[in-house]
């Protein structure tokens, strides 16, 4: 399958399954405007993350790799009242963009953005996480796999 065909199929499903959302659209726009790398999860992947967190009734989520907060918004929306998401981002500039995007989505009360190396920050709160999401770039997987 060519990349063009893959993109066309992905866009078709996104258009059919994911409704337009001002906060998510703004998060993508602001991440792009800030010069963040274009490696966000797709809308379909975001919705899948949301559905998986809802299906297992997650009350606590650990996300490794925040970038601009796009997947963070999807995941935080899946949490019940009182739920908590800790997201780890190594780059302070990315974290700053993410915090603004999360605040605009009205989710700052349930999201804790931690800046620094994931292995140093992952379990600092002592809270057990029901759902762990690794959205870090693939080259970070070997370092992050020790968290499993």
DRENTORKOL-3810 file (N, C-alpha, C; in nm, 4 decimals):
REM DRENTORKOL-3810
@n.u->0.0862; n.v->-0.1173; n.w->0.0000; ca.u->0.0000; ca.v->0.0000; ca.w->0.0000; c.u->0.0902; c.v->0.1228; c.w->0.0000
@n.u->0.0593; n.v->0.2158; n.w->-0.0877; ca.u->0.1390; ca.v->0.3387; ca.w->-0.0951; c.u->0.1010; c.v->0.4331; c.w->0.0184
@n.u->0.1896; n.v->0.5253; n.w->0.0486; ca.u->0.1610; ca.v->0.6225; ca.w->0.1542; c.u->0.0400; c.v->0.7085; c.w->0.1164
@n.u->0.0282; n.v->0.7419; n.w->-0.0125; ca.u->-0.0853; ca.v->0.8229; ca.w->-0.0574; c.u->-0.2173; c.v->0.7476; c.w->-0.0362
@n.u->-0.2208; n.v->0.6189; n.w->-0.0676; ca.u->-0.3415; ca.v->0.5399; ca.w->-0.0482; c.u->-0.3718; c.v->0.5270; c.w->0.1017
@n.u->-0.2683; n.v->0.5008; n.w->0.1814; ca.u->-0.2859; ca.v->0.4902; ca.w->0.3263; c.u->-0.3475; c.v->0.6188; c.w->0.3811
@n.u->-0.2941; n.v->0.7328; n.w->0.3407; ca.u->-0.3443; ca.v->0.8624; ca.w->0.3865; c.u->-0.4882; c.v->0.8831; c.w->0.3431
@n.u->-0.5215; n.v->0.8458; n.w->0.2207; ca.u->-0.6586; ca.v->0.8607; ca.w->0.1705; c.u->-0.7570; c.v->0.7759; c.w->0.2513
@n.u->-0.7194; n.v->0.6534; n.w->0.2799; ca.u->-0.8055; ca.v->0.5644; ca.w->0.3580; c.u->-0.8212; c.v->0.6191; c.w->0.4996
@n.u->-0.7109; n.v->0.6633; n.w->0.5600; ca.u->-0.7156; ca.v->0.7185; ca.w->0.6949; c.u->-0.8059; c.v->0.8419; c.w->0.6997
@n.u->-0.7934; n.v->0.9285; n.w->0.6020; ca.u->-0.8779; ca.v->1.0489; ca.w->0.5978; c.u->-1.0253; c.v->1.0126; c.w->0.5792
@n.u->-1.0534; n.v->0.9117; n.w->0.4986; ca.u->-1.1914; ca.v->0.8672; ca.w->0.4792; c.u->-1.2527; c.v->0.8238; c.w->0.6125
@n.u->-1.1791; n.v->0.7393; n.w->0.6862; ca.u->-1.2309; ca.v->0.6928; ca.w->0.8150; c.u->-1.2418; c.v->0.8068; c.w->0.9162
@n.u->-1.1451; n.v->0.8952; n.w->0.9161; ca.u->-1.1516; ca.v->1.0089; ca.w->1.0074; c.u->-1.2749; c.v->1.0940; c.w->0.9787
@n.u->-1.3011; n.v->1.1206; n.w->0.8528; ca.u->-1.4184; ca.v->1.1997; ca.w->0.8158; c.u->-1.5482; c.v->1.1292; c.w->0.8555
@n.u->-1.5491; n.v->0.9977; n.w->0.8451; ca.u->-1.6701; ca.v->0.9218; ca.w->0.8750; c.u->-1.6913; c.v->0.8995; c.w->1.0254
@n.u->-1.5834; n.v->0.8888; n.w->1.1021; ca.u->-1.5949; ca.v->0.8459; ca.w->1.2416; c.u->-1.5629; c.v->0.9520; c.w->1.3469
@n.u->-1.4921; n.v->1.0560; n.w->1.3079; ca.u->-1.4482; ca.v->1.1564; ca.w->1.4053; c.u->-1.5096; c.v->1.2908; c.w->1.3683
@n.u->-1.5927; n.v->1.3411; n.w->1.4578; ca.u->-1.6588; ca.v->1.4691; ca.w->1.4329; c.u->-1.5607; c.v->1.5837; c.w->1.4538
@n.u->-1.5813; n.v->1.6948; n.w->1.3813; ca.u->-1.4959; ca.v->1.8124; ca.w->1.4034; c.u->-1.5016; c.v->1.8559; c.w->1.5501
@n.u->-1.3890; n.v->1.9009; n.w->1.6014; ca.u->-1.3779; ca.v->1.9378; ca.w->1.7419; c.u->-1.2859; c.v->2.0592; c.w->1.7512
@n.u->-1.3381; n.v->2.1698; n.w->1.7997; ca.u->-1.2616; ca.v->2.2944; ca.w->1.8033; c.u->-1.1330; c.v->2.2817; c.w->1.8845
@n.u->-1.1395; n.v->2.2208; n.w->2.0021; ca.u->-1.0210; ca.v->2.2112; ca.w->2.0880; c.u->-0.9132; c.v->2.1232; c.w->2.0246
@n.u->-0.9529; n.v->2.0115; n.w->1.9662; ca.u->-0.8558; ca.v->1.9237; ca.w->1.9022; c.u->-0.7970; c.v->1.9876; c.w->1.7774
@n.u->-0.8818; n.v->2.0527; n.w->1.6982; ca.u->-0.8322; ca.v->2.1214; ca.w->1.5786; c.u->-0.7345; c.v->2.2323; c.w->1.6154
@n.u->-0.7655; n.v->2.3067; n.w->1.7208; ca.u->-0.6771; ca.v->2.4144; ca.w->1.7656; c.u->-0.5454; c.v->2.3578; c.w->1.8190
@n.u->-0.5512; n.v->2.2434; n.w->1.8858; ca.u->-0.4286; ca.v->2.1814; ca.w->1.9372; c.u->-0.3351; c.v->2.1451; c.w->1.8222
@n.u->-0.3908; n.v->2.0905; n.w->1.7155; ca.u->-0.3078; ca.v->2.0574; ca.w->1.5990; c.u->-0.2519; c.v->2.1832; c.w->1.5335
@n.u->-0.3372; n.v->2.2850; n.w->1.5174; ca.u->-0.2917; ca.v->2.4114; ca.w->1.4561; c.u->-0.1813; c.v->2.4764; c.w->1.5380
@n.u->-0.2013; n.v->2.4853; n.w->1.6693; ca.u->-0.1030; ca.v->2.5522; ca.w->1.7542; c.u->0.0265; c.v->2.4720; c.w->1.7639
@n.u->0.0171; n.v->2.3411; n.w->1.7622; ca.u->0.1375; ca.v->2.2580; ca.w->1.7630; c.u->0.2178; c.v->2.2812; c.w->1.6360
@n.u->0.1497; n.v->2.2879; n.w->1.5242; ca.u->0.2152; ca.v->2.3144; ca.w->1.3961; c.u->0.2765; c.v->2.4544; c.w->1.3952
@n.u->0.2007; n.v->2.5543; n.w->1.4419; ca.u->0.2498; ca.v->2.6924; ca.w->1.4452; c.u->0.3714; c.v->2.7074; c.w->1.5357
@n.u->0.3798; n.v->2.6247; n.w->1.6393; ca.u->0.4932; ca.v->2.6300; ca.w->1.7319; c.u->0.6143; c.v->2.5535; c.w->1.6788
@n.u->0.5981; n.v->2.4892; n.w->1.5631; ca.u->0.7089; ca.v->2.4164; ca.w->1.5032; c.u->0.7330; c.v->2.2784; c.w->1.5606
@n.u->0.6339; n.v->2.2228; n.w->1.6300; ca.u->0.6485; ca.v->2.0877; ca.w->1.6827; c.u->0.6480; c.v->1.9881; c.w->1.5672
@n.u->0.7174; n.v->1.8779; n.w->1.5808; ca.u->0.7196; ca.v->1.7802; ca.w->1.4713; c.u->0.5799; c.v->1.7234; c.w->1.4451
@n.u->0.5480; n.v->1.6961; n.w->1.3197; ca.u->0.4136; ca.v->1.6457; ca.w->1.2841; c.u->0.3991; c.v->1.4960; c.w->1.3090
@n.u->0.4074; n.v->1.4565; n.w->1.4354; ca.u->0.4031; ca.v->1.3140; ca.w->1.4693; c.u->0.2893; c.v->1.2832; c.w->1.5655
@n.u->0.1839; n.v->1.3660; n.w->1.5629; ca.u->0.0674; ca.v->1.3405; ca.w->1.6481; c.u->0.0006; c.v->1.2100; c.w->1.6079
@n.u->-0.0739; n.v->1.1516; n.w->1.6999; ca.u->-0.1600; ca.v->1.0411; ca.w->1.6606; c.u->-0.2632; c.v->1.0978; c.w->1.5633
@n.u->-0.3190; n.v->1.0130; n.w->1.4793; ca.u->-0.4224; ca.v->1.0582; ca.w->1.3873; c.u->-0.5553; c.v->1.0710; c.w->1.4634
@n.u->-0.6543; n.v->1.1399; n.w->1.4058; ca.u->-0.7852; ca.v->1.1460; ca.w->1.4717; c.u->-0.8424; c.v->1.0075; c.w->1.5022
@n.u->-0.8251; n.v->0.9128; n.w->1.4097; ca.u->-0.8749; ca.v->0.7764; ca.w->1.4337; c.u->-0.8034; c.v->0.7121; c.w->1.5517
@n.u->-0.6736; n.v->0.7311; n.w->1.5596; ca.u->-0.5978; ca.v->0.6749; ca.w->1.6707; c.u->-0.6377; c.v->0.7417; c.w->1.8023
@n.u->-0.6607; n.v->0.8723; n.w->1.7982; ca.u->-0.7051; ca.v->0.9438; ca.w->1.9173; c.u->-0.8376; c.v->0.8903; c.w->1.9678
@n.u->-0.9300; n.v->0.8688; n.w->1.8755; ca.u->-1.0599; ca.v->0.8164; ca.w->1.9159; c.u->-1.0465; c.v->0.6738; c.w->1.9698
@n.u->-0.9574; n.v->0.5953; n.w->1.9106; ca.u->-0.9335; ca.v->0.4594; ca.w->1.9608; c.u->-0.8773; c.v->0.4647; c.w->2.1035
@n.u->-0.7826; n.v->0.5536; n.w->2.1286; ca.u->-0.7293; ca.v->0.5688; ca.w->2.2645; c.u->-0.8416; c.v->0.6048; c.w->2.3619
@n.u->-0.9271; n.v->0.6978; n.w->2.3212; ca.u->-1.0411; ca.v->0.7393; ca.w->2.4029; c.u->-1.1310; c.v->0.6190; c.w->2.4345
@n.u->-1.1659; n.v->0.5431; n.w->2.3308; ca.u->-1.2550; ca.v->0.4285; ca.w->2.3495; c.u->-1.1926; c.v->0.3217; c.w->2.4380
@n.u->-1.0636; n.v->0.2946; n.w->2.4208; ca.u->-0.9981; ca.v->0.1932; ca.w->2.5040; c.u->-0.9961; c.v->0.2361; c.w->2.6506
@n.u->-0.9668; n.v->0.3642; n.w->2.6752; ca.u->-0.9652; ca.v->0.4123; ca.w->2.8137; c.u->-1.1049; c.v->0.4060; c.w->2.8750
@n.u->-1.2066; n.v->0.4373; n.w->2.7958; ca.u->-1.3453; ca.v->0.4294; ca.w->2.8454; c.u->-1.3862; c.v->0.2851; c.w->2.8722
@n.u->-1.3512; n.v->0.1947; n.w->2.7796; ca.u->-1.3926; ca.v->0.0551; ca.w->2.7935; c.u->-1.3350; c.v->-0.0102; c.w->2.9184
@n.u->-1.2138; n.v->0.0276; n.w->2.9558; ca.u->-1.1558; ca.v->-0.0340; ca.w->3.0756; c.u->-1.1794; c.v->0.0524; c.w->3.1996
@n.u->-1.2610; n.v->0.1559; n.w->3.1847; ca.u->-1.2997; ca.v->0.2428; ca.w->3.2961; c.u->-1.1777; c.v->0.2973; c.w->3.3711
@n.u->-1.0830; n.v->0.3454; n.w->3.2927; ca.u->-0.9597; ca.v->0.3993; ca.w->3.3510; c.u->-0.9903; c.v->0.5175; c.w->3.4413
@n.u->-0.9265; n.v->0.5187; n.w->3.5558; ca.u->-0.9347; ca.v->0.6335; ca.w->3.6470; c.u->-0.8002; c.v->0.7042; c.w->3.6536
@n.u->-0.6956; n.v->0.6348; n.w->3.6091; ca.u->-0.5626; ca.v->0.6936; ca.w->3.6060; c.u->-0.4916; c.v->0.6456; c.w->3.4799
@n.u->-0.4278; n.v->0.7396; n.w->3.4129; ca.u->-0.3594; ca.v->0.7099; ca.w->3.2870; c.u->-0.2213; c.v->0.7721; c.w->3.2918
@n.u->-0.1221; n.v->0.6982; n.w->3.2458; ca.u->0.0132; ca.v->0.7481; ca.w->3.2283; c.u->0.0415; c.v->0.7529; c.w->3.0793
@n.u->0.0729; n.v->0.8708; n.w->3.0292; ca.u->0.1076; ca.v->0.8877; ca.w->2.8877; c.u->0.2542; c.v->0.9282; c.w->2.8808
@n.u->0.3300; n.v->0.8592; n.w->2.7993; ca.u->0.4713; ca.v->0.8918; ca.w->2.7811; c.u->0.4869; c.v->0.9509; c.w->2.6423
@n.u->0.5187; n.v->1.0787; n.w->2.6383; ca.u->0.5318; ca.v->1.1521; ca.w->2.5128; c.u->0.4107; c.v->1.2406; c.w->2.4915
@n.u->0.4165; n.v->1.3651; n.w->2.5354; ca.u->0.3023; ca.v->1.4562; ca.w->2.5311; c.u->0.2919; c.v->1.5302; c.w->2.3984
@n.u->0.4050; n.v->1.5706; n.w->2.3444; ca.u->0.4139; ca.v->1.6561; ca.w->2.2263; c.u->0.3281; c.v->1.7790; c.w->2.2497
@n.u->0.2256; n.v->1.8039; n.w->2.1666; ca.u->0.1405; ca.v->1.9217; ca.w->2.1834; c.u->0.0120; c.v->1.8952; c.w->2.2600
@n.u->-0.0045; n.v->1.7750; n.w->2.3110; ca.u->-0.1206; ca.v->1.7435; ca.w->2.3935; c.u->-0.2414; c.v->1.6900; c.w->2.3195
@n.u->-0.2295; n.v->1.6618; n.w->2.1908; ca.u->-0.3447; ca.v->1.6133; ca.w->2.1129; c.u->-0.3978; c.v->1.4809; c.w->2.1678
@n.u->-0.3109; n.v->1.3818; n.w->2.1822; ca.u->-0.3567; ca.v->1.2531; ca.w->2.2371; c.u->-0.3940; c.v->1.2671; c.w->2.3838
@n.u->-0.3284; n.v->1.3597; n.w->2.4533; ca.u->-0.3596; ca.v->1.3845; ca.w->2.5941; c.u->-0.5047; c.v->1.4290; c.w->2.6093
@n.u->-0.5498; n.v->1.5161; n.w->2.5205; ca.u->-0.6882; ca.v->1.5641; ca.w->2.5250; c.u->-0.7848; c.v->1.4472; c.w->2.5038
@n.u->-0.7579; n.v->1.3641; n.w->2.4050; ca.u->-0.8431; ca.v->1.2471; ca.w->2.3818; c.u->-0.8519; c.v->1.1605; c.w->2.5068
@n.u->-0.7358; n.v->1.1299; n.w->2.5647; ca.u->-0.7323; ca.v->1.0417; ca.w->2.6815; c.u->-0.7979; c.v->1.1060; c.w->2.8030
@n.u->-0.7716; n.v->1.2323; n.w->2.8278; ca.u->-0.8287; ca.v->1.3007; ca.w->2.9447; c.u->-0.9800; c.v->1.3072; c.w->2.9362
@n.u->-1.0335; n.v->1.3209; n.w->2.8177; ca.u->-1.1790; ca.v->1.3232; ca.w->2.8006; c.u->-1.2428; c.v->1.1892; c.w->2.8350
@n.u->-1.1656; n.v->1.0827; n.w->2.8319; ca.u->-1.2193; ca.v->0.9501; ca.w->2.8631; c.u->-1.2293; c.v->0.9266; c.w->3.0135
@n.u->-1.1629; n.v->1.0080; n.w->3.0920; ca.u->-1.1612; ca.v->0.9881; ca.w->3.2370; c.u->-1.2925; c.v->1.0309; c.w->3.3024
@n.u->-1.3323; n.v->0.9606; n.w->3.4077; ca.u->-1.4504; ca.v->1.0026; ca.w->3.4840; c.u->-1.4138; c.v->1.1214; c.w->3.5744
@n.u->-1.5132; n.v->1.1815; n.w->3.6349; ca.u->-1.4862; ca.v->1.2862; ca.w->3.7332; c.u->-1.3917; c.v->1.2302; c.w->3.8383
@n.u->-1.2914; n.v->1.3075; n.w->3.8737; ca.u->-1.1930; ca.v->1.2631; ca.w->3.9711; c.u->-1.0795; c.v->1.1827; c.w->3.9109
@n.u->-1.0870; n.v->1.1523; n.w->3.7815; ca.u->-0.9804; ca.v->1.0777; ca.w->3.7154; c.u->-0.8570; c.v->1.1646; c.w->3.6970
@n.u->-0.7433; n.v->1.1006; n.w->3.6743; ca.u->-0.6169; ca.v->1.1729; ca.w->3.6635; c.u->-0.5327; c.v->1.1163; c.w->3.5510
@n.u->-0.4720; n.v->1.2049; n.w->3.4728; ca.u->-0.3797; ca.v->1.1662; ca.w->3.3673; c.u->-0.2470; c.v->1.2363; c.w->3.3942
@n.u->-0.1405; n.v->1.1589; n.w->3.4003; ca.u->-0.0057; ca.v->1.2139; ca.w->3.4089; c.u->0.0579; c.v->1.1925; c.w->3.2728
@n.u->0.1074; n.v->1.2996; n.w->3.2129; ca.u->0.1721; ca.v->1.2898; ca.w->3.0828; c.u->0.3141; c.v->1.3425; c.w->3.0956
@n.u->0.4073; n.v->1.2701; n.w->3.0387; ca.u->0.5495; ca.v->1.2996; ca.w->3.0535; c.u->0.6069; c.v->1.3502; c.w->2.9224
@n.u->0.6740; n.v->1.4634; n.w->2.9279; ca.u->0.7335; ca.v->1.5235; ca.w->2.8088; c.u->0.8746; c.v->1.5696; c.w->2.8403
@n.u->0.9699; n.v->1.5278; n.w->2.7598; ca.u->1.1093; ca.v->1.5631; ca.w->2.7820; c.u->1.1406; c.v->1.7066; c.w->2.7406
@n.u->1.0706; n.v->1.7601; n.w->2.6422; ca.u->1.1015; ca.v->1.8921; ca.w->2.5874; c.u->1.0134; c.v->1.9997; c.w->2.6513
@n.u->1.0734; n.v->2.0949; n.w->2.7234; ca.u->0.9943; ca.v->2.1990; ca.w->2.7901; c.u->0.9081; c.v->2.2820; c.w->2.6948
@n.u->0.9564; n.v->2.3050; n.w->2.5734; ca.u->0.8772; ca.v->2.3829; ca.w->2.4765; c.u->0.7535; c.v->2.3057; c.w->2.4341
@n.u->0.7667; n.v->2.1782; n.w->2.4125; ca.u->0.6510; ca.v->2.0956; ca.w->2.3787; c.u->0.5504; c.v->2.0968; c.w->2.4935
@n.u->0.6014; n.v->2.0829; n.w->2.6155; ca.u->0.5140; ca.v->2.0819; ca.w->2.7327; c.u->0.4375; c.v->2.2126; c.w->2.7456
@n.u->0.5009; n.v->2.3238; n.w->2.7155; ca.u->0.4347; ca.v->2.4549; ca.w->2.7227; c.u->0.3191; c.v->2.4630; c.w->2.6237
@n.u->0.3421; n.v->2.4173; n.w->2.5013; ca.u->0.2352; ca.v->2.4151; ca.w->2.4000; c.u->0.1235; c.v->2.3223; c.w->2.4461
@n.u->0.1592; n.v->2.2061; n.w->2.4976; ca.u->0.0600; ca.v->2.1084; ca.w->2.5432; c.u->-0.0257; c.v->2.1653; c.w->2.6561
@n.u->0.0375; n.v->2.2302; n.w->2.7522; ca.u->-0.0386; ca.v->2.2856; ca.w->2.8648; c.u->-0.1402; c.v->2.3884; c.w->2.8175
@n.u->-0.1033; n.v->2.4707; n.w->2.7204; ca.u->-0.1981; ca.v->2.5691; ca.w->2.6660; c.u->-0.3130; c.v->2.4985; c.w->2.5940
@n.u->-0.2823; n.v->2.3942; n.w->2.5186; ca.u->-0.3861; ca.v->2.3201; ca.w->2.4471; c.u->-0.4797; c.v->2.2471; c.w->2.5437
@n.u->-0.4230; n.v->2.1903; n.w->2.6478; ca.u->-0.5022; ca.v->2.1189; ca.w->2.7487; c.u->-0.5925; c.v->2.2169; c.w->2.8230
@n.u->-0.5398; n.v->2.3333; n.w->2.8562; ca.u->-0.6197; ca.v->2.4356; ca.w->2.9252; c.u->-0.7349; c.v->2.4821; c.w->2.8376
@n.u->-0.7083; n.v->2.5056; n.w->2.7094; ca.u->-0.8141; ca.v->2.5494; ca.w->2.6184; c.u->-0.9250; c.v->2.4446; c.w->2.6086
@n.u->-0.8877; n.v->2.3173; n.w->2.6197; ca.u->-0.9868; ca.v->2.2089; ca.w->2.6146; c.u->-1.0603; c.v->2.1932; c.w->2.7476
@n.u->-1.0208; n.v->2.2706; n.w->2.8496; ca.u->-1.0879; ca.v->2.2644; ca.w->2.9791; c.u->-1.0517; c.v->2.1420; c.w->3.0617
@n.u->-0.9306; n.v->2.0904; n.w->3.0442; ca.u->-0.8925; ca.v->1.9647; ca.w->3.1084; c.u->-0.7760; c.v->1.9774; c.w->3.2059
@n.u->-0.7362; n.v->2.0985; n.w->3.2380; ca.u->-0.6211; ca.v->2.1176; ca.w->3.3269; c.u->-0.6429; c.v->2.0568; c.w->3.4648
@n.u->-0.7671; n.v->2.0454; n.w->3.5062; ca.u->-0.7963; ca.v->1.9917; ca.w->3.6397; c.u->-0.7697; c.v->1.8415; c.w->3.6504
@n.u->-0.7580; n.v->1.7726; n.w->3.5385; ca.u->-0.7355; ca.v->1.6279; ca.w->3.5445; c.u->-0.6049; c.v->1.5844; c.w->3.4789
@n.u->-0.5255; n.v->1.6810; n.w->3.4286; ca.u->-0.4009; ca.v->1.6478; ca.w->3.3596; c.u->-0.2822; c.v->1.7114; c.w->3.4317
@n.u->-0.1807; n.v->1.6311; n.w->3.4558; ca.u->-0.0557; ca.v->1.6763; ca.w->3.5156; c.u->0.0538; c.v->1.6560; c.w->3.4112
@n.u->0.1055; n.v->1.7665; n.w->3.3566; ca.u->0.2144; ca.v->1.7599; ca.w->3.2590; c.u->0.3457; c.v->1.7672; c.w->3.3357
@n.u->0.4268; n.v->1.6637; n.w->3.3222; ca.u->0.5569; ca.v->1.6599; ca.w->3.3902; c.u->0.6667; c.v->1.6675; c.w->3.2851
@n.u->0.7631; n.v->1.7553; n.w->3.3116; ca.u->0.8710; ca.v->1.7792; ca.w->3.2160; c.u->0.9987; c.v->1.7126; c.w->3.2653
@n.u->1.0613; n.v->1.6377; n.w->3.1769; ca.u->1.1871; ca.v->1.5718; ca.w->3.2078; c.u->1.1876; c.v->1.4306; c.w->3.1536
@n.u->1.2967; n.v->1.3602; n.w->3.1735; ca.u->1.3073; ca.v->1.2227; ca.w->3.1245; c.u->1.1994; c.v->1.1334; c.w->3.1863
@n.u->1.1328; n.v->1.0562; n.w->3.1037; ca.u->1.0203; ca.v->0.9734; ca.w->3.1481; c.u->1.0603; c.v->0.8764; c.w->3.2588
@n.u->1.1757; n.v->0.8152; n.w->3.2447; ca.u->1.2154; ca.v->0.7158; ca.w->3.3446; c.u->1.2350; c.v->0.7782; c.w->3.4823
@n.u->1.2664; n.v->0.9066; n.w->3.4857; ca.u->1.2844; ca.v->0.9760; ca.w->3.6134; c.u->1.1519; c.v->1.0223; c.w->3.6731
@n.u->1.0489; n.v->1.0386; n.w->3.5919; ca.u->0.9251; ca.v->1.1015; ca.w->3.6359; c.u->0.8034; c.v->1.0091; c.w->3.6415
@n.u->0.8102; n.v->0.8959; n.w->3.5785; ca.u->0.6918; ca.v->0.8129; ca.w->3.5557; c.u->0.6119; c.v->0.7814; c.w->3.6812
@n.u->0.6753; n.v->0.7354; n.w->3.7833; ca.u->0.6000; ca.v->0.6890; ca.w->3.8989; c.u->0.6266; c.v->0.7734; c.w->4.0229
@n.u->0.6626; n.v->0.8992; n.w->4.0016; ca.u->0.6956; ca.v->0.9890; ca.w->4.1128; c.u->0.5770; c.v->1.0114; c.w->4.2064
@n.u->0.4536; n.v->1.0035; n.w->4.1545; ca.u->0.3365; ca.v->1.0285; ca.w->4.2385; c.u->0.2977; c.v->0.9080; c.w->4.3227
@n.u->0.3455; n.v->0.7892; n.w->4.2858; ca.u->0.3079; ca.v->0.6685; ca.w->4.3577; c.u->0.1700; c.v->0.6178; c.w->4.3214
@n.u->0.1016; n.v->0.6828; n.w->4.2260; ca.u->-0.0322; ca.v->0.6416; ca.w->4.1843; c.u->-0.0198; c.v->0.5268; c.w->4.0854
@n.u->-0.0908; n.v->0.4155; n.w->4.1068; ca.u->-0.0883; ca.v->0.3084; ca.w->4.0070; c.u->-0.1726; c.v->0.3493; c.w->3.8859
@n.u->-0.1251; n.v->0.3183; n.w->3.7686; ca.u->-0.1948; ca.v->0.3558; ca.w->3.6459; c.u->-0.2614; c.v->0.2341; c.w->3.5854
@n.u->-0.3886; n.v->0.2485; n.w->3.5529; ca.u->-0.4611; ca.v->0.1404; ca.w->3.4884; c.u->-0.4250; c.v->0.1331; c.w->3.3404
@n.u->-0.4051; n.v->0.2489; n.w->3.2783; ca.u->-0.3746; ca.v->0.2551; ca.w->3.1367; c.u->-0.2412; c.v->0.3263; c.w->3.1196
@n.u->-0.1490; n.v->0.2643; n.w->3.0470; ca.u->-0.0213; ca.v->0.3261; ca.w->3.0137; c.u->-0.0159; c.v->0.3408; c.w->2.8625
@n.u->0.0100; n.v->0.4614; n.w->2.8147; ca.u->0.0127; ca.v->0.4889; ca.w->2.6719; c.u->0.1487; c.v->0.5438; c.w->2.6355
@n.u->0.2158; n.v->0.4779; n.w->2.5447; ca.u->0.3472; ca.v->0.5211; ca.w->2.4989; c.u->0.3308; c.v->0.5847; c.w->2.3622
@n.u->0.3334; n.v->0.7185; n.w->2.3583; ca.u->0.3225; ca.v->0.7884; ca.w->2.2304; c.u->0.4540; c.v->0.8557; c.w->2.1952
@n.u->0.5604; n.v->0.8143; n.w->2.2654; ca.u->0.6939; ca.v->0.8658; ca.w->2.2405; c.u->0.7427; c.v->0.8146; c.w->2.1046
@n.u->0.8371; n.v->0.8847; n.w->2.0415; ca.u->0.8910; ca.v->0.8344; ca.w->1.9144; c.u->0.9520; c.v->0.6958; c.w->1.9315
@n.u->0.9529; n.v->0.6201; n.w->1.8242; ca.u->0.9970; ca.v->0.4803; ca.w->1.8287; c.u->1.1375; c.v->0.4636; c.w->1.8845
@n.u->1.2262; n.v->0.5602; n.w->1.8647; ca.u->1.3615; ca.v->0.5432; ca.w->1.9153; c.u->1.3676; c.v->0.5467; c.w->2.0675
@n.u->1.2590; n.v->0.5885; n.w->2.1331; ca.u->1.2559; ca.v->0.5919; ca.w->2.2789; c.u->1.2003; c.v->0.4624; c.w->2.3381
@n.u->1.1445; n.v->0.3740; n.w->2.2561; ca.u->1.0828; ca.v->0.2529; ca.w->2.3079; c.u->1.1768; c.v->0.1684; c.w->2.3926
@n.u->1.2997; n.v->0.1424; n.w->2.3481; ca.u->1.3858; ca.v->0.0582; ca.w->2.4321; c.u->1.4082; c.v->0.1183; c.w->2.5712
@n.u->1.4268; n.v->0.2491; n.w->2.5806; ca.u->1.4472; ca.v->0.3132; ca.w->2.7101; c.u->1.3205; c.v->0.3089; c.w->2.7943
@n.u->1.2036; n.v->0.3255; n.w->2.7305; ca.u->1.0773; ca.v->0.3327; ca.w->2.8024; c.u->1.0213; c.v->0.1951; c.w->2.8365
@n.u->1.0667; n.v->0.0907; n.w->2.7704; ca.u->1.0086; ca.v->-0.0419; ca.w->2.7929; c.u->1.0344; c.v->-0.0915; c.w->2.9342
@n.u->1.1301; n.v->-0.0343; n.w->3.0026; ca.u->1.1555; ca.v->-0.0737; ca.w->3.1404; c.u->1.0413; c.v->-0.0354; c.w->3.2333
@n.u->0.9478; n.v->0.0494; n.w->3.1879; ca.u->0.8354; ca.v->0.0916; ca.w->3.2695; c.u->0.7250; c.v->-0.0124; c.w->3.2733
@n.u->0.7253; n.v->-0.1054; n.w->3.1789; ca.u->0.6168; ca.v->-0.2033; ca.w->3.1681; c.u->0.6165; c.v->-0.2993; c.w->3.2848
END
